[in-house]
Each structure stands twice: as C-alpha cells, then as structure tokens.
Amino acid sequence: MIQEHEQRERDLLDRIAITLRDSLNWTSSPGAFPSPNLPEGGLSEQLIATTRNALNEERVDARAACKLAERFSVINGGLDSLLLESAALQGEIHVQLLRFVLQRLLSPAAKQKLPAQLRAETIHGGIVADERPAVA
C-alpha cells in the first residue's frame, strides 16, 4: 500500500514537471496535465451539483474515519486506528481538491458560461462552507 502510494506521488510529480516544461517551452506533451481552461459550450448545473455532492460526501467520510480511528485506537495494536487516520487525511486531500474544482466552476469566468438562472443561484448560493475534519 505504501509503495503504491509512493509510486502515485512520483507519477504525479513527473506530470507536474512535464506540465511546467510544456508551459516554459510552449509545447504540449501527452503526459502533461490537461489545460485548466474551462470547457467550451458552457457548464451544466449537474456538474456543479455533482461536485458539491462529492465534496460533502468526502467531508462526511473523513469525519467518520476520524471518529472510527478514535474508537479503534486500542484494537490490533493501533494499526486499525492508524489506517483510519490515514484514510481521514486522504479524505481531507480530496476535500481540498474538490474545493478547488468547485471554486473554478463558480469563478466569474465560469459563471459567464452558465445558464442565466443557474448563474443567479450560484452567486447567491456561494461555495460550501469550509469544514475540515479534525484528525487525531
């Protein structure tokens, strides 16, 4: 599990390096991250709703993992608790990434690509409150 995680991190760092090199050289490599530009043709209400739902689910899951970690702290020599704490930390990372995506979807540039009714709702609705799970 640790080796797989380390490999994913190395792969991610490689893709960051490729993307930075492409930015400097004005090139486009297959291993680079996709363009951060918003999709042509507009955004859908479903995409924003799905992102908000995923964000809320990740928050709930991370909180649950924290609570379970506390309850399992004496079981299996603490290994179960440690694994649950790790899951909570991963959940927090997912929350940060989804928050970034949602902020991009609700940015002024993105709002111009929304239908008028949804644009008004997102202006008043804002971004889901920032609640980070506490990791023991």
Backbone as numpy.savetxt, mean C-alpha at the origin, in Angstrom:
# Nx Ny Nz CAx CAy CAz Cx Cy Cz
11.24 -18.61 4.57 10.41 -17.43 4.57 11.29 -16.17 4.57
12.32 -16.17 5.40 13.22 -15.01 5.48 13.97 -14.84 4.17
14.45 -15.94 3.60 15.18 -15.87 2.34 14.30 -15.36 1.21
13.05 -15.81 1.17 12.12 -15.33 0.14 11.88 -13.83 0.29
11.73 -13.37 1.52 11.52 -11.95 1.77 12.75 -11.15 1.33
13.94 -11.65 1.68 15.17 -10.97 1.28 15.29 -10.91 -0.24
14.92 -11.98 -0.93 14.99 -11.99 -2.39 14.02 -10.97 -2.98
12.81 -10.88 -2.41 11.83 -9.89 -2.89 12.38 -8.47 -2.69
13.04 -8.23 -1.56 13.62 -6.90 -1.31 14.74 -6.60 -2.31
15.59 -7.58 -2.59 16.66 -7.38 -3.59 16.05 -7.10 -4.96
15.02 -7.84 -5.32 14.35 -7.61 -6.61 13.76 -6.21 -6.66
13.16 -5.78 -5.57 12.58 -4.44 -5.50 13.67 -3.38 -5.67
14.78 -3.54 -4.97 15.89 -2.58 -5.08 16.45 -2.57 -6.50
16.53 -3.72 -7.13 16.98 -3.77 -8.53 16.04 -2.98 -9.43
14.74 -3.15 -9.22 13.76 -2.42 -10.05 13.84 -0.92 -9.80
14.10 -0.52 -8.55 14.27 0.91 -8.23 15.48 1.45 -8.97
16.59 0.69 -8.95 17.80 1.12 -9.65 17.56 1.24 -11.15
16.86 0.28 -11.73 16.55 0.33 -13.17 15.70 1.55 -13.48
14.70 1.81 -12.64 13.81 2.95 -12.86 14.58 4.26 -12.76
15.48 4.37 -11.77 16.28 5.59 -11.64 17.20 5.78 -12.85
17.83 4.69 -13.28 18.71 4.76 -14.46 17.91 5.20 -15.69
16.72 4.62 -15.85 15.87 5.01 -16.98 15.50 6.49 -16.91
15.23 6.98 -15.71 14.87 8.40 -15.56 16.03 9.30 -15.96
17.24 8.90 -15.58 18.41 9.71 -15.91 18.76 9.65 -17.39
18.55 8.49 -18.00 18.94 8.28 -19.40 17.78 8.45 -20.38
16.62 8.77 -19.89 15.42 8.93 -20.72 15.17 7.66 -21.53
15.28 6.52 -20.86 15.04 5.24 -21.51 13.89 4.53 -20.82
13.52 3.39 -21.37 12.44 2.60 -20.78 12.84 1.13 -20.83
13.19 0.58 -19.68 13.62 -0.82 -19.60 12.46 -1.70 -19.15
12.46 -2.97 -19.57 11.38 -3.88 -19.17 11.28 -4.09 -17.66
12.40 -4.02 -16.93 12.37 -4.27 -15.49 12.01 -3.06 -14.66
11.82 -1.91 -15.29 11.51 -0.68 -14.55 10.07 -0.69 -14.05
9.81 0.15 -13.07 8.44 0.30 -12.58 7.60 0.97 -13.65
6.29 0.72 -13.65 5.43 1.39 -14.63 5.40 2.90 -14.37
5.01 3.63 -15.36 4.92 5.08 -15.26 3.94 5.48 -14.15
4.29 6.52 -13.39 3.37 6.98 -12.34 2.22 7.81 -12.87
2.18 8.03 -14.17 1.11 8.82 -14.76 -0.23 8.11 -14.56
-1.24 8.90 -14.39 -2.59 8.35 -14.23 -3.07 7.77 -15.55
-3.91 6.75 -15.49 -4.37 6.12 -16.73 -5.21 7.08 -17.57
-5.07 6.93 -18.87 -5.88 7.72 -19.80 -7.32 7.21 -19.75
-8.25 8.09 -20.02 -9.64 7.66 -20.09 -10.38 7.81 -18.79
-9.73 8.31 -17.78 -10.43 8.59 -16.53 -10.34 7.48 -15.50
-10.68 7.84 -14.30 -10.69 6.92 -13.18 -12.12 6.52 -12.88
-12.27 5.37 -12.28 -13.62 4.94 -11.96 -13.87 5.01 -10.46
-15.12 5.15 -10.13 -15.54 5.14 -8.73 -15.18 3.80 -8.10
-15.27 2.74 -8.88 -14.98 1.40 -8.36 -13.50 1.28 -7.95
-12.60 1.87 -8.71 -11.17 1.81 -8.37 -10.91 2.51 -7.04
-11.51 3.66 -6.84 -11.33 4.40 -5.58 -11.96 3.62 -4.43
-13.15 3.09 -4.63 -13.82 2.32 -3.58 -13.04 1.06 -3.24
-12.51 0.38 -4.24 -11.72 -0.83 -4.01 -10.46 -0.50 -3.22
-9.82 0.60 -3.55 -8.62 1.02 -2.84 -8.94 1.35 -1.38
-10.02 2.08 -1.16 -10.43 2.40 0.22 -10.75 1.12 1.00
-11.46 0.19 0.37 -11.80 -1.07 1.05 -10.55 -1.85 1.40
-9.62 -1.94 0.47 -8.37 -2.66 0.72 -7.59 -2.01 1.85
-7.57 -0.69 1.88 -6.88 0.04 2.94 -7.51 -0.27 4.30
-8.82 -0.23 4.36 -9.51 -0.52 5.62 -9.30 -1.97 6.05
-9.33 -2.90 5.10 -9.11 -4.31 5.44 -7.70 -4.54 5.96
-6.72 -3.90 5.36 -5.33 -4.04 5.83 -5.19 -3.50 7.25
-5.86 -2.39 7.54 -5.81 -1.84 8.91 -6.41 -2.81 9.91
-7.55 -3.36 9.57 -8.22 -4.32 10.47 -7.34 -5.55 10.67
-6.78 -6.08 9.60 -5.93 -7.26 9.70 -4.69 -6.99 10.54
-4.07 -5.83 10.36 -2.87 -5.50 11.13 -3.21 -5.38 12.62
-4.33 -4.74 12.93 -4.75 -4.64 14.35 -5.02 -6.01 14.94
-5.68 -6.88 14.17 -5.97 -8.23 14.65 -4.68 -9.00 14.90
-3.71 -8.87 14.00 -2.43 -9.56 14.18 -1.73 -9.06 15.44
-1.82 -7.76 15.72 -1.21 -7.21 16.94 -1.87 -7.81 18.19
-3.18 -7.86 18.18 -3.90 -8.40 19.34 -3.59 -9.88 19.54
-3.54 -10.63 18.44 -3.21 -12.05 18.55 -1.77 -12.24 19.04
-0.87 -11.39 18.59 0.53 -11.49 19.02 0.63 -11.33 20.53
-0.15 -10.40 21.07 -0.14 -10.21 22.53 -0.67 -11.46 23.24
-1.71 -12.05 22.73 -2.32 -13.21 23.37 -1.47 -14.47 23.24
-0.68 -14.57 22.18 0.12 -15.77 21.93 1.56 -15.61 22.39
1.85 -14.60 23.18 3.24 -14.31 23.54 3.93 -15.43 24.32
3.17 -16.26 25.04 3.79 -17.33 25.83 3.69 -18.69 25.16
3.06 -18.76 24.01 2.87 -20.04 23.33 4.02 -20.28 22.36
4.47 -21.52 22.31 5.50 -21.95 21.36 6.79 -21.14 21.50
7.12 -20.80 22.74 8.36 -20.07 23.00 8.38 -18.67 22.44
7.22 -18.13 22.10 7.13 -16.77 21.56 7.21 -16.70 20.05
7.44 -17.84 19.39 7.57 -17.83 17.93 6.28 -17.38 17.25
5.14 -17.90 17.71 3.86 -17.50 17.11 3.64 -16.00 17.25
3.97 -15.47 18.41 3.82 -14.04 18.65 4.72 -13.24 17.70
5.95 -13.68 17.55 6.88 -12.99 16.65 6.38 -13.00 15.21
5.87 -14.14 14.76 5.34 -14.22 13.40 4.12 -13.33 13.21
3.28 -13.27 14.23 2.11 -12.39 14.15 2.52 -10.91 14.16
3.53 -10.57 14.95 4.04 -9.20 14.94 4.60 -8.84 13.56
5.29 -9.81 12.95 5.82 -9.59 11.60 4.69 -9.37 10.60
3.61 -10.14 10.74 2.45 -9.96 9.87 1.85 -8.58 10.06
1.80 -8.11 11.30 1.27 -6.77 11.58 2.14 -5.70 10.93
3.47 -5.88 10.99 4.36 -4.92 10.35 4.17 -4.91 8.84
4.01 -6.09 8.25 3.75 -6.16 6.81 2.43 -5.47 6.48
1.44 -5.67 7.35 0.16 -5.00 7.15 0.31 -3.49 7.18
1.16 -3.00 8.07 1.39 -1.55 8.15 2.05 -1.04 6.86
2.96 -1.83 6.31 3.59 -1.45 5.04 2.53 -1.40 3.94
1.63 -2.37 3.92 0.55 -2.38 2.92 -0.35 -1.16 3.10
-0.62 -0.78 4.35 -1.43 0.41 4.62 -0.74 1.64 4.04
0.57 1.77 4.25 1.30 2.92 3.71 1.24 2.96 2.19
1.41 1.81 1.55 1.36 1.76 0.09 -0.04 2.09 -0.43
-1.06 1.53 0.21 -2.44 1.82 -0.22 -2.81 3.27 0.04
-2.31 3.85 1.12 -2.56 5.27 1.40 -1.95 6.12 0.28
-0.74 5.75 -0.16 -0.10 6.46 -1.26 -0.94 6.37 -2.53
-1.42 5.16 -2.84 -2.24 4.97 -4.03 -3.52 5.80 -3.93
-4.16 5.77 -2.78 -5.40 6.53 -2.61 -5.15 8.03 -2.73
-4.06 8.51 -2.17 -3.73 9.93 -2.30 -3.52 10.30 -3.76
-2.88 9.41 -4.53 -2.69 9.66 -5.96 -4.04 9.69 -6.68
-4.92 8.75 -6.31 -6.23 8.70 -6.96 -7.08 9.92 -6.63
-6.84 10.50 -5.46 -7.63 11.66 -5.04 -6.89 12.98 -5.25
-5.76 12.95 -5.93 -4.98 14.16 -6.19 -5.76 15.08 -7.13
-5.40 16.36 -7.15 -6.10 17.28 -8.06 -6.06 16.82 -9.52
-4.92 16.28 -9.97 -4.84 15.81 -11.36 -5.79 14.65 -11.60
-5.87 13.74 -10.62 -6.76 12.59 -10.77 -8.21 13.02 -10.72
-8.52 13.98 -9.86 -9.91 14.43 -9.73 -10.45 15.00 -11.04
-9.55 15.57 -11.84 -9.99 16.10 -13.13 -10.41 14.98 -14.07
-9.96 13.76 -13.81 -10.31 12.63 -14.66 -11.53 11.88 -14.16
-12.07 12.31 -13.04 -13.26 11.66 -12.47 -14.53 12.26 -13.05
-15.62 11.47 -13.06 -16.91 12.06 -13.41 -17.25 13.16 -12.41
-18.00 14.16 -12.82 -18.29 15.33 -11.99 -18.90 14.96 -10.63
-19.85 14.04 -10.59 -20.50 13.68 -9.33 -19.50 13.05 -8.36
-18.68 12.14 -8.84 -17.70 11.49 -7.99 -16.64 12.49 -7.54
-16.27 13.43 -8.42 -15.28 14.44 -8.08 -15.76 15.24 -6.87
-17.04 15.61 -6.84 -17.60 16.36 -5.71 -17.58 15.51 -4.44
-17.89 14.22 -4.56 -17.91 13.35 -3.39 -16.51 13.18 -2.80
-15.48 13.05 -3.63 -14.14 12.85 -3.12 -13.59 14.12 -2.49
-14.01 15.27 -2.99 -13.57 16.52 -2.39 -14.12 16.62 -0.98
-15.38 16.22 -0.78 -15.98 16.30 0.55 -15.62 15.10 1.42
-15.41 13.94 0.79 -15.12 12.72 1.54 -13.69 12.64 2.04
-12.75 13.15 1.26 -11.36 13.14 1.66 -10.77 11.74 1.72
-9.64 11.63 2.36 -8.93 10.37 2.49 -9.26 9.76 3.83
-9.30 8.45 3.87 -9.59 7.72 5.10 -8.60 8.15 6.17
-9.08 8.30 7.41 -8.24 8.76 8.52 -7.00 7.90 8.67
-5.93 8.53 9.13 -4.66 7.85 9.30 -4.63 7.15 10.64
-4.89 5.86 10.62 -4.85 5.06 11.85 -3.84 3.96 11.63
-2.74 4.02 12.34 -1.73 2.99 12.20 -1.85 2.01 13.36
-1.71 0.74 13.06 -1.78 -0.25 14.13 -0.55 -0.15 15.02
-0.76 -0.35 16.31 0.34 -0.36 17.26 0.93 -1.75 17.30
2.22 -1.83 17.06 2.90 -3.12 17.09 3.67 -3.23 18.38
3.44 -4.34 19.09 4.09 -4.51 20.38 5.56 -4.78 20.22
